[in-house]
Amino acid sequence: MNFAEREYRAEARFQRVSPQKARLVLDLIKGQQVEHAMNTLLFTKKGIAPAIGKLLRSAIENANYVSQEKGNDVDVDQLYVKRAIANDAPRMKRIRPAPMGRAYRYQRRMAHIEIAVAERLRGGANGAAAVVGEETRTTAKRRAPKKAAKKKSASKKATAKG
């Protein structure tokens, strides 16, 4: 039985961290079960980890709220982190005093962080494996004629020399 995958998301905008640093932490939790992701964030030493943990809890609570309001059955134990991204936010331009009355400009970066959790599909794993198997077979068919063509061209060269 295939069930439609419902996605629940939470977003934290204008976070005072560079998107590159936030992505380091988000890459740790992508694709993980929610419980495992929370434990990972608890023991991560990066400064943005508590804020991402709070955001993940918010996404889980959004899933609970929607399931209660709309009557959907959401199993929190089956939730996983489907998407976790950090995009650029507006940069704050600042000035640092420099020698001889000059000024150096620098930028303080900010990030918009988004986390989406979804319930694992039941019975959908076999469909994905079949598609991968088909791609492998078609790739093998394409490669076989190329190898044969190389052998023929080598034999033609041998006869041309002799």
N, C-alpha and C positions, 0 to 999 in steps of 0.2 A: 504494500500500500504506500503510495506516495502522498505526502502531505505538503501543502504550500509552506514555504519557510517564511515566517514572520520576523521582522527585524525591529528591534527596539534600540533607540539611540539616545545619547546625551552629548552635549557639546559645552565646552568651556572656552569662552572667547577672551581675547586680550590677556593671555597669561604671560607673565613677565619671565619668559624663558625663550631661548632661541629655538626655532623649530628643529634644528639639527640635534640639539641636546634632548628635546622631548622625544624625537624619533628613536633615539637609543633605547629609551625605556619602553616605548610602545612596541618596538620590534620584539621585546622579550615576551610580551603577552599575546601577540597576534596568534589566532587559531587555537588558543588554549581553552580548556574548560574554565568557567568563571571562578570556581573555588581555587583552582591551581594558580590562576592569574592573580587573585587577591593575595595568596601566600607569596608569590614572586614579588609583588609590589611591596609587601610588608618588609621583606628582607633586602630590598634594593637600596643602595646607599645614595643614589642620586637625589638631588634636592627636589626635583619635580615629581618623584614617585608618590608622595602622599597626596598631591593634588590629582594625579591620575587615578589613584585608588579611590578617592572621593568621587571622581567622575564615573568610574566603573560601578560603584555602589549606586549612583544615581541612575545609570542605565538599567541596572537590575531592578531597582524600585519602579522605574517606568514600565518594565515588563510586568511586574506584579500589579501595578495600577491598571494597566490596560486589560490584563486578564480578568481583574475583578469587575471593571466597568463594562466590558463588552462580552463577558462570559466565556472568553477563550480559556482553554486549559493550558497553562504554561508551566512546565516542569522546570523549576529553577536549577535543579541538578543537571538538566540536559542543556543548559545555556552555555554557549561558548563565545569567545570574542571573534566576531566575524570581520570587523573592520576597525582599525585603530590608526588614525592619521593625524598629522600635525601640519597645518598649512601656515604660510606667512600671514602675519597681521601687519597693520601699519607700523612703520618704524619710527622711533622717536629720535629726532636729530638733536645732538648735544654738541657743546663746544668745550674743548679743554684748552686752558691757557698754554701758550708756547713761548719760547724765548723771543726776546726783542719785540714784545708787544704783539706778536702774531697769535693766531688761534688755530688749533687743529680741530677738525670736525670728526665726530664719530657717531655711530648709530647704535641705539639700544633696540634690540630685536624683541618682538613679541610673537606669540603663536596662538592660532585657533586650533584647539584639540578636539577631536571628535572620536567617540567610541560607539560602535554598534555591536549589540549582542543579538544572537539568534539561537533558536532551538535547533538541535541537530535533526536532520531529516531522517526519517525512519524508512529503510528500504531503498534509499537512493544511492547507496554505495555501488551496487552492481551495475547500474546504468553508466556511471562514470568509468568503471573499469572496461566496459565493453567499448566505449568510445576510444579509449587509449589503445586497446588492442587493435581496433580497425586502423588507427593512424599508423601503428607499427607495421601492419601488413602492407599498407599502401606504400610506405616508405621503402620497404624491402623490395617491392615490385619495381619501384623506380630505380633503385640502385643496381639491380641485376643486369639490365641492358647496358649500362655504362661500363661495367666490368668486362662484358663480352666485347664491346666495341674496342676497348683498349687492347684486348688480346688479338683481335683481328688486325688492328692497325700495326701491331708489333710484327705479326706474321707477314704483312705486306711489305714492311720495311726490310725484313730478312730476304724476301724474294727479290726485292729491288736491288739490294747490294750484291747478291749472288749471281 
